[in-house]
Each structure stands twice: as C-alpha cells, then as structure tokens.
Amino acid sequence: MATMNLSSLLVDSATRHADRLAVRLDADVLTYGQLDDLSARLAGALTRSGLQAGDRVGLMLPNSLAWPVAYYGVLRAGGTVVPINPLLKSRELTHYLVDSGASVLITAGDQQPDVDVAVLELDRFRELLANQEPLIEVVARAPDDTAVILYTSGTTGRPKGAELTHDNLTRNATVTATTLIGLGPEDVVLGCLPLFHSFGQTCALNASVRSGASLTLLPRFDAGRALDLMARDAVTVFAGVPTMYSALLHHPGAADADVRSLRLCVSGGAALPVEVLSGFEATFGTVILEGYGLSETSPVACFNHPDRSRRPGSIGTPIEGVEMRLVDEAGDVAPAGEVGEIAIRGHNVMKGYWGQPEATAAVMADGWFRTGDLGRRDEDGNYYVVDRKKDLIIRGGFNVYPREVEEVLYEHPAVAAVAVVAIPDDRLGEEVGAAVVRKAGTDVTEDELREFVKAGLAAYKYPRHIWFVDALPTTATGKIMRREVEVPAFP
C-alpha cells in the first residue's frame, strides 16, 4: 500500500537545507534543521502520551513559530490536525473539539476548554521540548487518510469540518509552489494570512516548506508593518486577500515603500476589485496573480498562471490535475456563455465533511464538488466569479450580482471598501443596498454614489439604499462578510 505523510515536506527540506532560515517572527527564527528537530520532539512526546494514528488534535495558536512546530509534529506522529482560530470563544471552541472528537488541544497557554481534553501549552516550546526524545521516523499514512480537518466559516448553520487528506494537501502545495508561484530556496514569503486557514496553510506555509523558502510571519495584519517587513526581510512573494491589498495601496507610506525585492503577489479568498489590482500594480511595480479556491479544495482550484495571458478580474484557469465546469440547478452543464454554479473535480477536493455524510452527498454529486459560487467562462477558458449563490439579489425578478455593483463603486475615488447586500422589500422582494467605507478626507454623498453607479449599470442594478460605515465586518483572513453587515431601518 502506498504511504504518504504531509510532514515529509519538512523532513525533505530539512535534509537539503538544514541551515537555511525556515520561519521568522521578528528576531525569533528557526532554521529547517531546528524546525524539523522540534517537531520530531513534539511528535515523540505525543506518541508517548498515547496518541494513535488518526487521533485528532486541536491546534489553537496565533501565527508564531510554535504553529509550524505543532502542525508538523502532530502530522509526523500520525495525528490529524484540527486548526482553530485563537480568537474563538469558549462555546465555539467546544463545538470544534466535540465535533471532531479531539483528544488533545495545543494552545499558547491562555485558552482553557470546557470539555475533557488534554491541554498542551506551547508558549515556551523550546524549553518544553528540549528534553523530549524525538520521533525520528515519520508515521506512515495512506494518501487518502485525513491530515487536517478544516472547519468552514459556517455561513449556514454550525461550521462543518472539511476532511483534507495527505494527498490533497501535499499535491496542492506542490502544484502551488512549482507551477503557480515558482518558489525556490532563495524566496522569502510574507505570511500575513492566518495559518489556521487553508490559504495561509497551503500557499504560505506548506508551499514555502516544500520549496525550502523562508516564511516571515506577521501575527496580525497591519499595512505599515507589512511594508516594513517587505523591506527588512527582502520579501519576494506576498500572498493576501483583497482587503490587505486595498490597505497597502491606501497606506500613507505606499509611494515611498521599499519593495524592490518583491517579484510576485498572489490574491485569493475573495474577488479582487480590478481598480485595486491596477492601482496596486502601478504603485508597487509588481504583478498580482489572482486565484480561487475553498477550504474544501485544499484550497487552490483555479489560478492566473504566470506563463499564460492574464485577464484582470478573472480567476484564470484550473490548476494542474483539476477540472472545473459550470452547472445549472439540475447539475447539468450550463449553456455556453451563461452563468452557472462552479463545480470542481480533482486531487484537491476534500474527502468529505467530518461525520456528516448527508452534507457531503449534498455537495458531491457524481464526484464533482458543488461550490455554491456562481461563475462564467470566456471563449479562452478563463473563469470569472460572479458571486456567491446565496448572495444573489433578486430584485423584481431580475438577478443582481453584488460583486458587479461593488466593482463599479470601487471605481469611485472616494470609496475605500464596500459591501452590496439584499434588503427585504415588500413590493420587489429584495432591494439593492450598499454599505460604504469612505476614504479619509472625502465627503462623497449617497446621492453622488447612486448617480455614479446609475451611469454604469442597468437601472435595476444600482443601489437604492446607500449608507456609510467606519468599517465592514471581515473574517479572520480579511474577507468581507456580507451577511454580517448591519443594515439601517429604511422606510
């Protein structure tokens, strides 16, 4: 039987690049040799405490050097990692631990769960692991064994755990590193994305480790701090979500930032407004390649490949070994040129939702994962995300895609951020509304923005209701959450 373990990415790089810097958080650093040794010592400690292959281990740490030590240590011991946002409250943490059946929780020492699990505090991991005997051999796992259970954001009901296998994550990191980003040992990747999320885990951590590249961590994103790190560490690759690119672009120090080393930027997690893309590239003199994926797809499924012509606003074409198509409500392939739901098949698609066969069957028809995202494809095979299926606004029988309206609003020089949402309407069913964050120093009015959109879109699409907010709700990765936008009472 074939065997595989995601932690072998680290073991292989440590063999080739033992003295090379693997991960850095300001003055605190780990070489590949040190990261491999510490993770092996943690694996040994877990094994001696009774951890069996397949046992789930909760990992609730901020972006820190302890995170990859714990991640690869659990995997090396044959365990399954359950990454958890360290900002979650006790009730949310309990759901993750109980639902996954985790027997151990690794923390930074400030989270105490309300369930009966062993708690391992890794706030002083060097001191804690110094006298532990390392587990030299990596525990063999089958390619289809679950390596990580990633809980989805839970936009409908409680979060579900997507089971990602050793094969899913190893191949996704390999394709990302080799054919999409082109990472090598001389690269320095800026890791602003939370490592408990699939984007940060695959595109920052696993892709870097697989390539022998260095990963510079930033625990909490701050645009000014990110620009400083790009200069200090000679960052060559930055991976982020659209809100990060917008913050960097609008930072007062953007024009004078030293980003000479930066050769490539990668965007994902949500649609990147074309205005932000073009403005960023003009300001920083580098290229942004936009991709697309979900927790259930490890996450990368589609990308603007560096060796192909790029279409701003497009998510590109399916990555190596992955197929995509657009389907209608019945699951049949949508007619050419029409909007359909994006369906994905390939080595990146999850094993299923942990303990939820019915939920798995609902999205895995005939081996194709139904994403819930609406998209279209042009004549050259490039895909475009139109919107989330559940975010679609139906105004008087007409479909309004929030992203299309947001794209126009982003073109206005006074708009820093925007979320277009549905507002219940007795006459039309739903009306179009927009929550807008204005750029500092601007005083644009609702009427001015309304007329601006009316000039660029059909009459049924422009937002009848516009209101201004100081900030928009976002996920831990910086993705704007339309469902969490507070809507004022309108007459």
C-alpha positions as CSV (number, residue, x, y, z in Angstrom):
1,M,0.0,0.0,0.0
2,A,1.3,3.5,-0.9
3,T,2.1,5.6,2.1
4,M,2.3,9.4,2.5
5,N,2.6,12.0,5.2
6,L,2.3,15.7,4.7
7,S,5.1,16.3,7.3
8,S,7.5,14.7,4.8
9,L,7.6,18.1,3.1
10,L,9.5,19.4,6.1
11,V,11.7,16.3,6.5
12,D,12.8,16.5,2.9
13,S,13.6,20.3,3.1
14,A,15.5,19.8,6.4
15,T,17.6,17.2,4.7
16,R,18.5,19.6,1.8
17,H,18.5,22.9,3.7
18,A,19.2,22.2,7.4
19,D,20.9,25.6,8.0
20,R,18.5,27.7,5.9
21,L,16.0,30.0,7.7
22,A,12.6,28.3,7.6
23,V,10.4,30.7,9.6
24,R,10.9,34.0,11.3
25,L,8.9,36.2,13.6
26,D,10.9,39.4,14.1
27,A,14.1,38.4,16.0
28,D,12.9,34.9,16.7
29,V,13.9,32.4,14.0
30,L,14.0,28.7,13.2
31,T,16.2,27.0,10.6
32,Y,14.9,24.0,8.7
33,G,17.0,21.7,10.9
34,Q,15.6,23.3,14.1
35,L,12.0,23.2,12.9
36,D,12.4,19.5,11.9
37,D,14.0,18.6,15.3
38,L,11.5,20.4,17.4
39,S,8.5,18.9,15.5
40,A,10.1,15.5,15.9
41,R,10.4,16.0,19.7
42,L,6.8,17.1,19.9
43,A,5.8,14.0,17.8
44,G,7.7,11.9,20.3
45,A,6.0,13.5,23.3
46,L,2.6,13.0,21.7
47,T,3.3,9.4,20.8
48,R,4.5,8.5,24.3
49,S,1.4,10.2,25.8
50,G,-0.8,7.7,23.8
51,L,-1.6,9.5,20.6
52,Q,-2.6,7.0,17.9
53,A,-2.6,7.4,14.1
54,G,-5.7,9.3,13.1
55,D,-6.4,10.8,16.5
56,R,-7.5,14.4,16.3
57,V,-5.5,17.2,17.9
58,G,-6.8,20.8,18.1
59,L,-4.3,23.5,17.3
60,M,-5.3,26.9,18.7
61,L,-2.3,29.2,18.3
62,P,-1.7,32.6,16.7
63,N,0.8,32.9,13.9
64,S,4.0,32.1,15.6
65,L,7.0,29.8,15.4
66,A,5.1,27.3,17.6
67,W,2.4,26.9,14.9
68,P,4.6,25.0,12.4
69,V,6.3,23.1,15.2
70,A,2.9,21.9,16.4
71,Y,1.4,21.3,12.9
72,Y,4.2,19.2,11.6
73,G,4.7,17.5,14.9
74,V,1.1,16.2,15.0
75,L,1.3,15.1,11.4
76,R,4.6,13.4,12.0
77,A,3.1,11.4,14.8
78,G,0.3,10.3,12.5
79,G,-2.3,12.6,14.1
80,T,-4.9,14.7,12.4
81,V,-4.7,18.5,12.9
82,V,-7.8,20.5,13.7
83,P,-6.8,24.2,13.2
84,I,-8.7,26.6,15.4
85,N,-8.9,30.4,15.3
86,P,-7.4,31.6,18.6
87,L,-10.0,34.3,18.8
88,L,-12.9,31.9,19.2
89,K,-14.8,32.0,22.4
90,S,-15.4,29.0,24.7
91,R,-18.7,27.9,23.1
92,E,-17.2,28.0,19.6
93,L,-14.1,26.1,20.8
94,T,-16.2,23.5,22.4
95,H,-18.0,22.8,19.1
96,Y,-14.7,22.3,17.3
97,L,-13.4,19.9,19.9
98,V,-16.5,17.9,20.5
99,D,-17.5,17.6,16.8
100,S,-14.0,16.5,15.8
101,G,-13.6,14.2,18.8
102,A,-10.2,15.8,19.5
103,S,-8.3,14.2,22.4
104,V,-5.6,16.9,22.7
105,L,-5.7,20.7,22.4
106,I,-2.4,22.6,21.8
107,T,-2.6,26.2,22.9
108,A,-0.4,29.2,23.7
109,G,-1.5,28.8,27.4
110,D,-4.4,31.2,27.5
111,Q,-7.3,29.0,26.3
112,Q,-8.9,26.5,28.7
113,P,-11.7,24.5,27.1
114,D,-14.8,23.4,28.8
115,V,-14.5,19.8,27.6
116,D,-12.4,16.9,28.8
117,V,-9.3,17.1,26.6
118,A,-5.6,17.1,27.4
119,V,-4.2,20.6,27.1
120,L,-0.6,21.1,25.9
121,E,0.7,24.7,26.3
122,L,3.4,25.6,23.7
123,D,4.0,29.2,24.7
124,R,7.6,28.2,25.7
125,F,8.0,25.4,23.2
126,R,11.8,25.3,23.1
127,E,12.0,24.9,26.8
128,L,9.2,22.4,26.9
129,L,10.6,20.2,24.1
130,A,14.3,20.4,24.9
131,N,14.4,17.1,26.9
132,Q,11.9,15.2,24.8
133,E,13.1,12.2,22.8
134,P,12.4,12.9,19.1
135,L,10.3,10.6,16.9
136,I,12.8,10.1,14.1
137,E,10.6,8.1,11.7
138,V,7.6,9.7,10.2
139,V,4.4,7.7,10.9
140,A,3.2,6.2,7.6
141,R,-0.2,7.2,6.5
142,A,-2.3,6.3,3.4
143,P,-2.7,9.1,0.8
144,D,-6.4,9.1,1.5
145,D,-6.0,9.4,5.3
146,T,-7.2,12.6,6.8
147,A,-4.4,15.0,7.6
148,V,-6.3,18.1,8.5
149,I,-9.9,18.9,9.4
150,L,-10.6,22.5,8.4
151,Y,-13.8,23.9,9.7
152,T,-15.7,26.1,7.2
153,S,-17.0,29.6,8.1
154,G,-20.4,28.2,8.9
155,T,-22.5,30.7,6.8
156,T,-25.4,28.2,7.1
157,G,-25.7,26.6,10.5
158,R,-22.7,25.5,12.6
159,P,-19.3,25.1,11.0
160,K,-18.6,21.8,9.2
161,G,-15.2,20.1,9.2
162,A,-13.8,19.6,5.7
163,E,-11.5,16.5,5.7
164,L,-8.4,17.2,3.7
165,T,-6.1,14.2,3.1
166,H,-2.3,13.9,3.0
167,D,-2.6,13.6,-0.8
168,N,-4.9,16.7,-1.1
169,L,-2.6,19.0,0.8
170,T,0.7,17.6,-0.4
171,R,-0.3,17.9,-4.1
172,N,-1.9,21.3,-3.7
173,A,1.2,22.7,-2.0
174,T,3.4,21.1,-4.7
175,V,1.4,22.5,-7.6
176,T,1.2,25.9,-6.0
177,A,4.9,26.0,-5.3
178,T,6.0,24.7,-8.7
179,T,3.6,25.8,-11.4
180,L,1.9,28.8,-9.9
181,I,4.3,30.8,-7.7
182,G,7.6,29.2,-8.8
183,L,9.1,29.1,-5.3
184,G,12.7,28.3,-4.6
185,P,15.1,28.2,-1.7
186,E,16.0,31.9,-2.2
187,D,12.5,33.1,-1.9
188,V,11.1,35.0,1.1
189,V,7.4,34.7,1.6
190,L,5.5,37.2,3.8
191,G,2.9,35.3,5.9
192,C,0.2,37.7,6.9
193,L,-2.6,35.1,6.4
194,P,-3.6,33.1,9.5
195,L,-2.1,29.7,9.4
196,F,-5.3,28.1,10.7
197,H,-6.9,29.0,7.4
198,S,-6.4,26.9,4.2
199,F,-5.0,29.8,2.1
200,G,-2.2,30.6,4.7
201,Q,-1.6,26.9,5.3
202,T,-1.1,25.8,1.7
203,C,0.1,28.9,-0.1
204,A,2.3,30.3,2.6
205,L,3.4,27.5,5.0
206,N,3.3,24.2,3.1
207,A,4.4,25.7,-0.3
208,S,7.3,27.5,1.4
209,V,8.4,24.5,3.4
210,R,8.1,22.2,0.3
211,S,10.4,24.6,-1.6
212,G,12.9,25.4,1.2
213,A,11.9,29.1,1.1
214,S,11.8,31.3,4.2
215,L,8.5,32.4,5.7
216,T,8.2,35.7,7.6
217,L,5.2,35.8,9.9
218,L,3.0,38.8,10.8
219,P,0.6,37.7,13.5
220,R,-1.9,40.5,12.9
221,F,-2.1,42.3,9.6
222,D,-1.1,45.9,9.6
223,A,-0.3,47.6,6.3
224,G,2.5,49.8,7.6
225,R,4.1,46.8,9.4
226,A,3.8,44.7,6.3
227,L,5.6,47.3,4.2
228,D,8.3,47.5,6.8
229,L,8.8,43.7,6.7
230,M,8.9,43.6,2.9
231,A,11.9,46.0,3.1
232,R,13.6,44.4,6.2
233,D,13.4,40.8,5.0
234,A,13.7,41.4,1.2
235,V,10.3,39.7,0.7
236,T,9.9,38.3,-2.8
237,V,6.4,36.9,-2.6
238,F,3.3,38.3,-0.8
239,A,0.1,36.4,-0.5
240,G,-3.0,38.2,0.7
241,V,-6.7,38.8,0.4
242,P,-8.3,41.8,-1.3
243,T,-8.7,43.9,1.9
244,M,-5.0,43.6,2.5
245,Y,-4.2,44.9,-1.0
246,S,-6.6,47.8,-0.5
247,A,-5.0,48.7,2.8
248,L,-1.5,48.5,1.4
249,L,-2.5,50.6,-1.6
250,H,-4.1,53.3,0.5
251,H,-1.4,53.4,3.2
252,P,0.3,56.9,3.5
253,G,3.7,55.3,3.0
254,A,2.8,53.3,0.0
255,A,4.5,55.5,-2.6
256,D,7.8,55.5,-0.7
257,A,7.9,51.9,0.4
258,D,11.0,49.8,-0.4
259,V,9.6,46.8,-2.2
260,R,12.4,46.3,-4.7
261,S,12.7,42.6,-3.8
262,L,9.0,41.9,-4.4
263,R,8.6,39.8,-7.6
264,L,5.1,38.4,-7.2
265,C,1.8,38.9,-5.3
266,V,-1.0,36.3,-5.0
267,S,-4.6,37.2,-4.2
268,G,-7.4,34.9,-3.1
269,G,-10.1,34.4,-0.6
270,A,-12.5,36.8,-2.3
271,A,-12.8,38.7,-5.6
272,L,-10.1,41.4,-6.0
273,P,-11.6,44.6,-7.4
274,V,-10.0,45.5,-10.7
275,E,-9.4,49.1,-9.5
276,V,-7.5,47.8,-6.5
277,L,-5.4,45.4,-8.7
278,S,-4.5,48.1,-11.3
279,G,-3.8,50.7,-8.6
280,F,-1.6,48.3,-6.6
281,E,0.4,47.2,-9.6
282,A,1.0,50.8,-10.7
283,T,2.1,51.9,-7.2
284,F,4.3,49.0,-6.2
285,G,5.5,47.9,-9.7
286,T,4.7,44.2,-9.2
287,V,2.2,41.8,-10.6
288,I,-0.8,40.3,-8.7
289,L,-2.0,36.9,-9.8
290,E,-5.5,36.1,-8.7
291,G,-6.6,32.6,-7.8
292,Y,-9.7,30.9,-6.5
293,G,-10.4,28.1,-4.1
294,L,-12.2,27.0,-1.0
295,S,-11.4,25.2,2.2
296,E,-13.0,22.1,0.6
297,T,-10.5,22.3,-2.3
298,S,-7.2,22.4,-0.2
299,P,-7.7,25.4,-1.3
300,V,-6.4,26.2,-4.7
301,A,-8.5,25.2,-7.7
302,C,-8.0,27.9,-10.3
303,F,-5.3,30.5,-11.0
304,N,-3.9,33.1,-13.4
305,H,-0.9,31.0,-14.4
306,P,2.3,33.0,-14.7
307,D,3.0,31.5,-18.2
308,R,-0.3,32.4,-19.7
309,S,-2.0,35.7,-20.7
310,R,-3.7,37.3,-17.7
311,R,-7.2,38.7,-17.6
312,P,-7.8,41.2,-14.8
313,G,-10.9,40.3,-12.9
314,S,-10.6,36.7,-13.9
315,I,-9.6,33.8,-11.6
316,G,-7.8,32.2,-14.5
317,T,-7.9,28.6,-15.5
318,P,-8.0,25.3,-13.5
319,I,-4.6,24.3,-11.9
320,E,-2.8,21.1,-12.9
321,G,-4.8,18.0,-12.2
322,V,-8.1,19.8,-11.6
323,E,-11.2,20.2,-13.7
324,M,-13.9,22.9,-13.5
325,R,-17.3,23.3,-15.1
326,L,-20.4,25.4,-14.7
327,V,-23.7,23.7,-13.9
328,D,-27.3,24.6,-13.6
329,E,-29.7,23.8,-10.8
330,A,-30.2,20.3,-12.1
331,G,-26.4,19.7,-12.2
332,D,-26.3,19.7,-16.0
333,V,-23.6,21.7,-17.8
334,A,-24.7,25.3,-18.2
335,P,-25.1,26.5,-21.9
336,A,-22.0,28.4,-23.2
337,G,-21.8,32.0,-22.2
338,E,-24.3,31.6,-19.3
339,V,-23.8,31.9,-15.6
340,G,-23.7,28.7,-13.7
341,E,-22.6,27.2,-10.4
342,I,-18.8,26.4,-10.3
343,A,-18.2,22.6,-9.9
344,I,-14.7,21.2,-9.3
345,R,-13.2,17.7,-9.6
346,G,-9.6,16.7,-8.9
347,H,-6.9,15.8,-6.4
348,N,-7.6,18.9,-4.4
349,V,-11.3,18.1,-3.5
350,M,-11.9,17.1,0.1
351,K,-12.7,13.6,1.3
352,G,-16.0,14.9,2.8
353,Y,-17.4,16.7,5.8
354,W,-16.4,15.1,9.0
355,G,-19.2,12.9,10.4
356,Q,-21.8,14.4,8.0
357,P,-22.5,12.0,5.1
358,E,-25.7,13.8,4.1
359,A,-24.0,17.2,3.9
360,T,-21.2,15.6,1.9
361,A,-23.6,14.0,-0.5
362,A,-25.4,17.3,-1.0
363,V,-22.3,19.0,-2.5
364,M,-20.5,16.0,-4.0
365,A,-22.7,15.0,-7.0
366,D,-21.1,12.4,-9.3
367,G,-17.6,13.2,-7.9
368,W,-18.0,16.9,-8.7
369,F,-17.9,19.4,-5.7
370,R,-20.6,22.0,-6.0
371,T,-19.1,25.2,-4.6
372,G,-22.1,27.4,-4.2
373,D,-20.3,30.1,-6.2
374,L,-21.7,31.4,-9.5
375,G,-19.3,31.9,-12.4
376,R,-18.9,32.4,-16.1
377,R,-16.3,31.4,-18.6
378,D,-15.0,33.3,-21.6
379,E,-14.1,32.0,-25.0
380,D,-10.5,31.3,-23.9
381,G,-11.4,29.2,-21.0
382,N,-10.8,31.8,-18.3
383,Y,-13.2,31.7,-15.3
384,Y,-14.8,34.6,-13.6
385,V,-16.6,34.5,-10.2
386,V,-19.9,36.3,-10.5
387,D,-20.9,35.9,-6.9
388,R,-21.9,33.6,-4.1
389,K,-25.1,31.7,-5.0
390,K,-26.5,32.6,-1.6
391,D,-25.6,36.3,-2.0
392,L,-27.6,36.7,-5.2
393,I,-30.1,39.6,-5.0
394,I,-33.4,39.0,-6.9
395,R,-35.0,42.4,-7.4
396,G,-38.4,42.3,-9.0
397,G,-37.5,39.1,-10.8
398,F,-34.1,40.4,-12.1
399,N,-30.8,38.9,-10.9
400,V,-28.4,41.4,-9.4
401,Y,-24.9,40.1,-8.6
402,P,-23.4,42.1,-5.7
403,R,-19.8,41.9,-7.0
404,E,-20.8,43.6,-10.2
405,V,-22.2,46.6,-8.3
406,E,-19.2,46.6,-5.9
407,E,-16.8,46.7,-8.9
408,V,-18.4,50.0,-10.1
409,L,-18.5,51.5,-6.6
410,Y,-14.8,50.7,-6.2
411,E,-14.1,52.8,-9.3
412,H,-15.2,55.9,-7.4
413,P,-12.2,57.7,-6.0
414,A,-13.8,58.2,-2.6
415,V,-14.7,54.6,-1.9
416,A,-12.3,52.6,0.2
417,A,-14.4,49.5,0.8
418,V,-18.0,48.4,0.0
419,A,-20.4,45.6,0.6
420,V,-23.6,45.2,-1.5
421,V,-26.4,43.3,0.2
422,A,-30.0,42.5,-0.2
423,I,-32.6,44.5,1.7
424,P,-36.1,43.0,2.1
425,D,-38.7,44.9,0.1
426,D,-42.5,44.4,0.2
427,R,-43.0,45.4,-3.5
428,L,-39.9,43.9,-5.2
429,G,-39.0,41.1,-2.9
430,E,-35.5,42.4,-2.5
431,E,-33.8,45.8,-3.0
432,V,-30.1,46.6,-3.6
433,G,-28.2,48.2,-0.7
434,A,-24.6,49.2,-0.2
435,A,-22.6,49.8,2.9
436,V,-19.6,52.0,2.0
437,V,-16.4,53.0,3.8
438,R,-15.2,56.3,2.5
439,K,-11.5,57.1,2.0
440,A,-10.1,59.5,4.6
441,G,-10.6,63.1,3.7
442,T,-13.5,62.6,1.3
443,D,-17.1,63.6,1.8
444,V,-19.0,62.0,-1.1
445,T,-22.7,61.7,-0.5
446,E,-25.2,58.9,-1.0
447,D,-26.8,60.6,-4.0
448,E,-23.5,61.2,-5.7
449,L,-22.6,57.5,-5.4
450,R,-26.0,56.4,-6.5
451,E,-25.8,58.5,-9.7
452,F,-22.2,57.2,-10.3
453,V,-23.5,53.6,-10.3
454,K,-26.6,54.5,-12.4
455,A,-24.3,55.8,-15.1
456,G,-22.5,52.5,-15.4
457,L,-25.2,49.8,-14.8
458,A,-28.7,48.9,-15.8
459,A,-31.4,50.8,-13.9
460,Y,-32.5,47.7,-11.9
461,K,-29.0,47.2,-10.5
462,Y,-28.0,50.4,-8.9
463,P,-28.3,50.6,-5.0
464,R,-31.4,52.5,-3.9
465,H,-30.1,52.4,-0.4
466,I,-26.5,53.6,0.5
467,W,-25.1,54.2,3.9
468,F,-21.7,55.0,5.3
469,V,-19.8,52.9,7.9
470,D,-16.4,53.2,9.6
471,A,-15.5,49.6,8.8
472,L,-17.0,46.4,7.4
473,P,-17.1,43.1,9.2
474,T,-14.5,40.7,8.0
475,T,-13.4,37.1,8.6
476,A,-10.1,36.3,10.2
477,T,-8.5,36.3,6.7
478,G,-9.9,39.8,5.9
479,K,-12.7,38.6,3.7
480,I,-15.7,41.0,3.9
481,M,-18.7,39.2,5.3
482,R,-21.8,40.5,3.6
483,R,-24.1,38.5,5.9
484,E,-22.7,40.4,8.9
485,V,-23.3,43.9,7.6
486,E,-25.6,45.9,9.7
487,V,-28.5,47.3,7.7
488,P,-30.2,50.5,8.9
489,A,-34.0,50.7,9.0
490,F,-35.3,52.2,5.7
491,P,-38.8,53.5,5.3
